[in-house]
Amino acid sequence: MKVIIIPGGGYGDALATGEYISVINGAGVQTDKKFIPLESFGNDCMFSRIHPDGEQFAGKSHEGGFVLIYNNGWNHTSQPTYGNSPVIFNDGGDLAISERPGQFPGVGATGFSHINYDTKELVGHDSCNGGVTGLAEWVYIGNGIRVGQGVSGKTVVNDNGTLRVLSQSGPSFLRYHRVSNNLAFYYYTNVNGINTGYVTLCTLSEIQNLPLLNPVEPPVSLKKPEVSVINWNLDELKNGREFSFIDRENPGFGARVWTEDGSMFASFTNPVGTGRTGAARKFKECKPISPPIEPPIIPPGTISRIRVDNLVFRDEQNNIFPYCFASSFLLFKRFLDGEDIRPYVKAWSALGYNGFRVFGQCSWNAATGLPDLIVSDYPNYFTSLPSFLNLLSQEGMYCELVTHTYPYGINEQVDYVNKIAAIASRHKNIFIELTNEPDVNGINIEGLVSRLNTSAWNFPWATGVYSFNGANTGLPKGSYVTVHLDRGNEWPRKFRQLLEYRTGGVVEGAPALNCPIPHDEPIGGWIDSIPGRRSNVPSDFHSHGAGCQLMGAGGTYHHESGRNSVMPVGLELECAKAFVTGLRLVTPTFQLGEYTRIGLGNCPIIEENSLGTWGMIVGNLACMVRVRPFGTYTVHPDWKILAEDSQKIVITMARK
């Protein structure tokens, strides 16, 4: 038996051959192959049904109540439908549509439920809401078996009168398909306003061997206990153990000692029957024994909202968030143009990245030859953004959306940001960067920030300012600051400036920004080396990625192919792998550590050969990052090595 969980899934359907559809409310339809955006904003495909070929599906449109049909593109009928669940594909694959009361015999106002497996007749919901012991809203799957909502709040199988449990969750709009002895079920649940879709693929024999809803307790046995204990320690009962005793000289007599509700009790057996001590007879107090805590089951792609906590990013479980992003400037444009970006997103996730830096707008044609992304060119721009964010979320990916990359009217800029912020507030996987290099691109960031009401924003946001005017480095700032550090010949070692931005001193007199500082656009990776612009040395990216996670709040792999959102290859891809490897080798907890470097009294490394070595110390642990090492290193006698990578770049150490 295989269960597929679809976060956010509502109405849906599934085939025994594995194909399925699941409506993500307000976004589109998730299938077993791809994600399909809505036909138009807000127009969900309700009460959806899948065609036997697994490629087509249909449902009732949220707007107007017409029939929506998807077959390599959206279409809809002109006539309205009647009631809930007004469409179904019959056994021959033809679409039956309920347009008026009484149109189909036995199908009432609530529409179609399912196809009777034995007779192939269409069955209405009205006739499936009773008449079967222990079930409501059931479907008949053949062999005298019905599946539906159990009074216990579970998905229950009535197998010719025997009740079995298919799922601990109660189903809404249960669908089934059967081919020979292979079955598929689809339903969704709604808990605290959150939908989750479930696809169950199984066989008939698996259904008939499910656990009983009300298992029959075995009769009390008077057999002698299997375990005989002679020497024992009452204190061991604190660990939840129990002891059984038998009298070897008097068969039929025995006892058992156990803990219960903080006290210890005994039960006994004799040839007459069984008994136990009462509550007044407790004779040893024990601490309550807590049941083991099972880790929560988190569906794939689950996203945690990120917040700024003083100097670091934290997720909803209060862990420091490991910011590992990649540049993908035109990713939203590709989505708007109708491309299937999911393979691209999956590829970056598989490398270990957890987010993209994406441009919300750009005007490039004249200067670069790259395509523009202009809001006015896309009538579906704002209605498509939620679907785009949902798609990334399903793959566990975040988005830092850069809202401005060129100057235009300040009132239009404010209106655009307000629309983006309204959408962002409903999603967990978005960071907002208001501008890209505002000083370089001539954007009036002070004027923009002064006109925005950011007090209610529930997502991390940055202004994009990192350069300095006198002593005002990185100001004005948002809840975090994105920087673009020096791209000179020694660029890999510049990550130490991230700590200086945070604590003050990146330039003389500059204040401490006291917020998370990710390195958002280091030198870019590329197959060729271009001084000051592109590098093709993976080990440099390895060191720099580790340093960004150590002394900043993480970093973004910038690269030439990322400007056009295509997958890198060759050395450009190797640099991407090296960068994220460095990021992931550093535990983010070190971001809150004590600074050290070669030459300081607290440094765990006392001699070495490299362009430079820096580290952070947390308690009795330290993490050191070496840049361009060309020799060995010597560890201080008070420290020992816990781990190092093959290049001896990232070294984790502990005090002896």
N, C-alpha and C positions, 0 to 999 in steps of 0.2 A: 504494500500500500504506500502510495506516494502522495504527500500533501504539499501543495504550492501555496505560499502566502503572498498576497498582493497588497502592500500597504496603500491605504486610501481607496481600495477597490470597493465599488458598490454593485449596482446591477451587473449581471454577467451570465456567462454560459460556458460550457465545456463539452468536448467530445471525448469518447473513449479512446480515440487515437492520439490524444494529448494536446490538441489545439484548444485554446480558450480565449475569451474576451472578458475584460473587466473595465467598467466605466469609472474613471477617476473624476469625481465631480468637479466641474468647472475647468477641466484641463483637457480631457480627451479619453481615448480608449487604449488600455494596455492589452496587447495580445501576446501570444507565446513567441511571436517573431519580432515585434516592433511596437513602438508607441505611436498612436495616430492622433494628432491634435483635433479638437472640435471642428465641426463644420463652420461654426461661427461662435462668437463669444456668448457664453451662457447657454448654448443650445445643446444640452446633454442628450445622449442617446439612451433614454430610459427604457426599462423593462426589456433589455436587449436579448436577442436570440442569435445563435450562430448557425450558419448553413452547414449541412453535412460535409461539404467540401473543405471546411475549415478556413476558407479565405474570405467569405462574405458574411455579413451580419446585418441585422436590422433591429429597429426599436422605435419607440415613440418619441418624437422631438419634444424637448422641454418647452419650446416656443411654438404655439399654434396647435400642438397635438397631432401633427402630421406623422407619416411614417418616414423615418430616416433609414436609408439603405447605404451601406458601404460595400463597394466592389471596385477596388483599385481607385477609389475616389468616392466622395459623398454625393448622394442624390436624395430626393424626397418626392413623395407622391403629392398630388394636389388635394386629395380628399382627407378630411379629418377622421380620426379614429374614435372608437367608443370604448370607454372604461379603461381600467388598468390592464396591463399585459395584453394589449390588443393585437399582437402579432406572434406568429409561430411558424417555423418551417415544418411542414408535414413530413410523413415518412418518405415521400417521394422527392423531397427537397423543394416543393413549391411553397411560396409564402402565403399563408392564410392571414387575412386582415379582417378584424371585427370593426365594421362601419356602423352597425345599428343593432339594437336589442333583438335577440331571437334569430340572428342571422345564422348561427351555428347551433344545432340541437345540443342541449346540455351545457352550453356555454353561457353563463349569465353575465351580469353587469361587471363582475370583477375580472373578466377576461380569461385567457387560456392559462392552464396550469402546466399540462404535459401531454405526451402521447402515451396512451395505454399500451404497454409493451406487447400484450397478448393480442389485442384486437386492432391495434394501430389507429384507434379512434382518438379524436381530439377531446381532452378532458378539461372542463372549466374549473376555476378556483372554487366556485360556490359548492361544488360536489366533493371537494377534498378537505372540508373543514370540520370533519367529524365522522362518526360511524366506524372508526377503527380504534380499538383500545389503545390508549396511551399516546395518540398522535393527533396533531392538527396540521393543516396545510401540507398534506402528504402527497407523495407521488408514488404511482404503482410501477415497479420495475420488472415485474414478471415473477414466476415461481411462487406466487402467493405472498410476495414480499412488498411492503410499503415502507417508505422512509419519510420522516417529517419532523415537525417540532414536538418534542416531548414535554409533558407537564413538568418535568424536572429541570427545564431550561437547557436541555441538551438536544443534539441531533440524534434521534432514536430510530432504530430499525424494528418494525414489527414483522418477524419472520414466522408467518402462520401462527400467530398468537404469542410467540416468544419474543420478549423485548430485549434488544441489544443496543449498545452505545456506539455510534459512529464517531461522534465528536462531543467534547465537553461544552462547545459553543452552540447556542441556539441559532438556527438558520433563518435568514430572511430571503424570500424569493428563491427557494431551492429549485435547481434545475438538474436534470439527469439525462444521460444518453447511455445506451447499451448496444454493444456489438458483440454477438455471441455471448461469452461469459466475461467480457471486459466491460467495465463500468466507469463512468465519470460523473461526479457530482460537483455542482458549483452553488455556493451561497455566500452571503456576506453578513457580517455583524456590525452593529453600531454601538460603541461603548463611549459614553461621555461625548457624543457628537462626532466621534472619529470612526470612519468606515475601515473595514478590513475585509478583503475578498479571500475566499478559500477554494482551491481546486483539489479534489480528492480523486486520484486514479487508483482503481483496485479491481479485483476479480470477484465473481459471485461467491466463490468459496471463502474469500476473505471476509465478505459481508456476513456469511452464515457462521463464521467462527469468531465474530467480535465478542467482547466480554458482555456478560449479562447485565442488564440495567439493575436488576435486584437479585444479586446472587444468593443462592440458598446457603445459609451458614451450616457447616457440617455439625453433626451432633457431638455433644461433649463426650470425649473419649476417656475412659477410666484406665487406659493402658498405662503401664509404668513409664515414667519419663525416660527419655533416651539417654540423658546425661546424668551421671552420678558424681556428685562433688563431695569430697570428704573434708579437705582443708580449703578454707575460703576466708576472704577478708571483706567485712561489711563496707569498708570505705570504697571498695571498687564499684559499689552500686552507684556512686556519684557519676560514673561514666555511662550510666544507662544500662548496665548489664543486669542479668537476672540469673538466679541459681536454682537448680532443681535437685531434689533429694529423693532417694528411695530407701526403703528399709529392706535390706537384703534378706533378713531373717523372717520378715512378715510380709509376704506378697500382698499387693493391693493397697499398701500404705505408702504415701509420699507427700512431698510438699514443694512449693515454689516460692521464692522470695524475690520481690521486685520493687521498683520505685514508682510512685504515682502521685502527681500533684504535690511534689515536694516532700512526700513522706514515704516510708518503706512499709510494705504490707506483705502478708503471706497468705497463700492458699494451700489447701490440703486435700488429699484424696484418701478414701478408705473403701472397704468393700461395700459400704452402704451407699455412698454418693460423694458429692464434692461440697466444699464450703470455702469461706474466706473470712479473714478477720474484718471486723467492722471499722468504721472511721474512728471510733473511740479507742480502738486497740492499737493505734499506731505507736511504734516504739522507737523510731529513730528519725530525726529530722534530717532531710537532705536538701541541698539546693535544687531548685527546679531545673530540669534538663530541657534545654531548648532544642527544638527540631532543627536539623540542618537547613541552612538557607540555600535554596536552589537559585542559581543565577537566572535572571529574566531571559526569556526567549525574545531576541531582538531580530525582527525580519531583516533580510538583506536590504541595504540601502537606507536604513533608518538614519535620520539626520538629527543631531542635537543642536539646539540653538546656542550660539556662541555669544558670550558677553565679555566686556572688558572689566577686569578685576585689577585695578591699580596698574601694575607693571606688566601683566600678562593677559592672554586670552584664556577663558575657561569655558568648558562645556557644561551641560546640565547636570552631569555627575560630579562637577567641581574639579575635574581633571584639567591640567594645563593643556590647551589645544595645540597639537603639533602642526603648525601652519606650513604646508608643503604644496605650493601652487605652481602652475606653469602658465606662461603667457599664451593666450589664444584670442587675439584681438578681434577677429571676425567670426567667432563662433556663433554669436547670436544672429549675425547676418546670414550665415549658412542655414541656420534653423529657420529664419524668416523666409529664405528662398526655397524652403521645402526639402532640404537635404536631410537624409537620415544620419544624424550626427552620433547616434548611440555607439557604433563601433569605435569611433574616435574617442569618445568619452571613456568607454570601457578600457581602451588601450592605455590611457593615461592612469586610470585607476589601478590597472594591473601592475604598472611600474611602481606604484606606491604613493602617487600624488593624491591629494584630497581636495583640489580646487583649481579654478582657472581665473586668470585676470583677463577680463573681457571688456572691450570698448562698447559703450552704449551708442556712440556716434563717432564718426570720423569723416574728414573731408580730405581725401588723399589723391584723387586722380591726377590733378595737375602736377603735383610735386613728385609723386612716387610711381604712378602707373597702377597702383593698387586700387581696388574698387572702393567707392564711397559707401558709408552707412549713414544715410540721412533719414530722419524720422518721417518727414513728409512724403518720402517715397514708399512708405509701407503703411497703408491704412490699418493693417492688423498689428501694428507695432506693440501697442500697450496691451491688447487682448491676447497676444501670443507670449508675452513675457512670463505670465504664470506657468504656462505649459513648458516653457524652456527651463524654468527653475525646477519644476516638478520632475522633468526628465533627468536633470543633474542630480536631484535629490535621490531618485530611485537608484542611482549608481553610487550613492554615498559621496557625491562631489558638491563642493561649495563654489560660489561665484563672487569674485570681487568685481562689481560692475563700475566702470569708469564712465561717469555721466557726461563729461565735457572734455574734448580734445582740441577745440578751436573756439574762437570768440564769436559771439553773436549777441543779440539784444538781451539785456539783463532781465527784463520781465519775462521773456520767453524762456530764459535759462531757469528762472525760479519756477515757472509753471511746469516745466519738464521735470525738474527734481521733485516737486511735490507729487506729481503723478507716479514717478518711480518709487518714492518713499511709501506711498499708500499701498502699492503692490508689495514692496519689500516687507512691510509690517506683518503681512500674512504668511511669510515664508521664513523658515529657519536657516536656510543655507545661503544667505546673501550678506555680503559686505558692500558698502558703498564708498567709492573714492570719487569725490566731486570733480576733480580735474586731473589731467595728466600734464605735469610740468607747466603749471600756470604761468611762471615767469617767461619761459621759453615761448609758449604759445599765445601770449598776450591776453590771458583770461583774467578778468577782474575778480579775483577770488574773495577779496575783502568785501566788495559790493554784493557778491552772491551770498556769502555767509551771513551778512548782516540782514538780509531779507528773508532768511529761512527760519522757521520755527522748528528747531531740532529737539526740543525738550521732551517730546513724546516718542522719539525714534527708539525702537527696541532692537536695533541691529548695530553692529560696529560701523563706524564711518570715519573717514579721513578727508581732509581738504585736498591732499595731494601736494601741499607745500612742504619742502624739505630744505631749500636753499636758505641763505641767511642775508639779512639786511641789517648791517651793524651787528648787534647782539641778539636780534630777534630770530634765531634759527628755528625753522619749522613752525612759525606762527603766521596766521592763525591756525589752530589745530582742531581736529575733531576729537573723537574718543580714542583714536590711535593715530599714528603718524607713519606714512610710507616714505621711504627715502630711496634715492638713486645715488649710490656712492661712486667714488672716483674709479675710472676705468683705465687708469695708467698701467704701466708694465707690471707693477706689484699689486694689482687689484685684488688677488685672492686674500691678502692679509687685511684688507680694509674693513672686514666685518667687525673688528674691535671698535670701530666708530659707532656702531649701533648702540653699544653700551654708553658711549659718551653722549649720544643724543638723549638717551634716557636719563642719565644722571648729571648731565651738564658738561661743557668743556669741549664740544666738537670744534668750536672756534672760541677764541679767547672771550670770556665774558658771556657766552651763550648760556641761557638758563637750562635747568633740567626739565625735560618734557614730561617725565613721570607717567608714561603710558607705554603700551606695547609698540615696538618698532620693528616691523618686518622689513627686510630688504626687498623691495618690490620690483626693481629693474636693474640687476647687476649687468655686467658685460654679457652680451648674448653668445650663445653657443652656435657654431656653424661648422661646416666641413672645412673651411679655410680660415686662417688667422688674419684678421684685419686689425692692426694696432689701434687701441682706443675704442674699438667698436665690437669686434667679434673674436672669440677664442675657440680653439679646437683641442684643448688639453684637458682630458677628463680628470686627471688628478687635481688640477687647480679647482675645478668645479666641486670635486669631492671635499677638499679642504674648506672651500667657501661655504658650501651648503651646511657642513657641520658647524662652522663658526657662526652662521646666521641663527641656527637653532640654539647655540650656546649663549650668545651674547645679545641676541635680538629677540624677536618673537617668531622666528622662522624666516622663510624666504620664498621667492618666485624664480623658477628657472626661465630666464628670458632667452629667446632663440629666434633665429631668422625665420624659420618656418612658422613660428607662432604668430607672426604678423598677419599671415593669411590663413591661420588655423588649419594647417596640413601637418600630417605626422612626419617628424624628422626621421632621417635615415643616416647610416654611416656614423661618422664621428660626431655629428650633431646629436644623434640618438645616444651614443655612448656617453656624451657629456651630460645628457638628461638623466641617464641611469646613475652616473657618478654623483650628481648633485643631490638626488633624492636619497641615495644611499648614505651620503654624509649627514643629511638632515635626520634620517631615521636612526642613525647610530647614536645620536645624542638624546638622552632622556630630557624632556622639556623642563623637568624640575630644576635642572642646573641654571635655568634662566634667573632664578632667585638666589643664586649663590654668591660667594665672595670672589672677587676678581683676583687673578694671579697671572704671572708671566715669568719667563726665564729671568733670573736675577733677583726676584723678590724672595724674601725670607720664607714665605709660606708656600713656595712652589714645589710640587712633588718631583719635578725633573730639575736636576742641578747642572747637567751638561748635555749638549746635543748640537747637531748640525742641521740647520734649516734656514729658510728666509725669516722665520719667526714662529714662536710657540706661545699660545695663550690658553688660559683655562679658567674654570670656575670651580669653587669648592663648596659643597653642601655637607655640613657635619663631618663625617669621617670618609666621605667619598669625594672624588675629584674627577673631572673630565678635561683632558688636554687635547688641543687641536694643533697639529704641526702643519706649516705651509711650506711646500716644496722641500721636503726633507731630503738630504743627500748623505746621510750618515746615521750612526747609531746614537742612542741617548742613554744617559745614566740616571737611575732612579734614586731619590733621596732614601737614606737608610730607614727612615720612619714610614715609608710607603711601600706598597706592593702593587703589582699589575693584576687587575682582574680580567681585562680584555683589551685587545688591540686588533685593528684590521690588518689585512695582509700587507698594506703599504706603510703600516706604522704611522698613520696620520691621526686617527682618532683613538685615544688611549683612555680607558677608564681605570681608576686606581682607588685603593682603600688604605687607610692608616693601619699599620700593624698593631 
